[in-house]
């Protein structure tokens, strides 16, 4: 085997391993350990609030204990709400998965949701 082919195979294996890891859903409590990564976070929605009075009209979909002790948030800015064929607050009490880049806001992990396809219902 040539050195170039060997390097290509090793790179392919590393990419496959990274892709497989990224495909494993995270628990909301573990999202804080994956800031900056593309991931899917799954859990029960324990808080859902549309803040129409605030700048950019955010919708906060929280997981874990109630705000301000939540573990993870899916954030939908007001300009993206019309893309949903349901009211995002109706996710309260449902188990969902949210996919995207995990960022940090005030020490808490969050994913900014700009497309409905980033949210998948696990149950109805």
N, C-alpha and C positions, 0 to 999 in steps of 0.2 A: 504494500500500500504506500502510495506517495505521501510525502509530508503534507502537501496541500489538501489531499483527500482526507487525511486523518484529521486535520484542523477543521475541515468542513463538517465532518461527522461529529466531532466533539461539540462544535458550535450548534449544530442541529439538535443534539441531545440536550444541551443546556437550554436552548430555546423551548424545547418540548417540556422540559421540567418546569421552567418558569411559567409557561402557559397553563400547565396542569395545576400548578399551585394557585394561580390567579383565578382559575375556574372554581376552586373550592369556596363555597360561601362562608362568610365570616359571621360570627355571633356579634351583636351590637357591642358587647363588652370588650371584644377583641379589636374593634375597628381602630381604636386609639393607637394600636401598635402598627398600623399600616398607613399612616399619614403619607400622602404623596403617591400612593399606589392605586392602580386601577383594580377595583374589587367589587364583589357583590356582598351586601350585608343583608341578612335575613332575620326577621323577628316579628314580634307582635307590636303593633302600633298602640302606644299607651297615651299618646297625646297628639291632637291634630287641631291646629289653630290657624285661621286666616286673619292676618293683621291688616285689614283694609285701610286703617288710619295711618299706618307707618309708611315711610318712604319706600318705594318700590313694591309695596303691597305683598310682603312675604307670606308664604304658607309654611308653617313648621310642622313636620311630621316626626314626632319623637318616639324613641324606643327606650325601654327601661323605666326606672322610677320617674315620677312626674318632674316637669321643669321646676326648678333649675338643676335637679340632680339627674337628668336624663343621661343616657350613655352614648347616644348617637342621634343625629337629626338628618332627615332628608329635607332640603330646602327648595321650595318652588317659588321663584320670583313671579310677581303679578303678571308680567308680560308673557309668561308661559302658561298661565292658568287656562286660557281659552283653548289650548291644544288638547286638554283633557275632555273626554266625553262623560266624565263624572266629576262631582265636586271632590277635590282631594281630601277634605275633612272627613268624608264618608269612609276613609280608610281606618278610622279609629276602631280598635278592637280586632282588626283583621291581621292575619299573618301575611307579610309581604316580603319581597326581596327588592333591594334598590341597588342598581349598578352605576358605577362611574368612578371618578377620581376622588379619593378620600382627602379632604382638606381639613384644616383646623380653624375653629372660630372660638375665641375665648377659652381655649384649653379643651374644647369638645370636638370630636370628629364629626364631619358632615359630608354629605354628597349633595352638590347642587344639581337638581333635576331640571333639565330644559326640554326633555321629550318624554311623553307618556311611556315609550318603550323602555325607559330606564326603570320602570316599576312593574313588577310582576306579582300578581296575586297568588298566594300559595293556597288560600282557602277563600270561600265566599260566605 
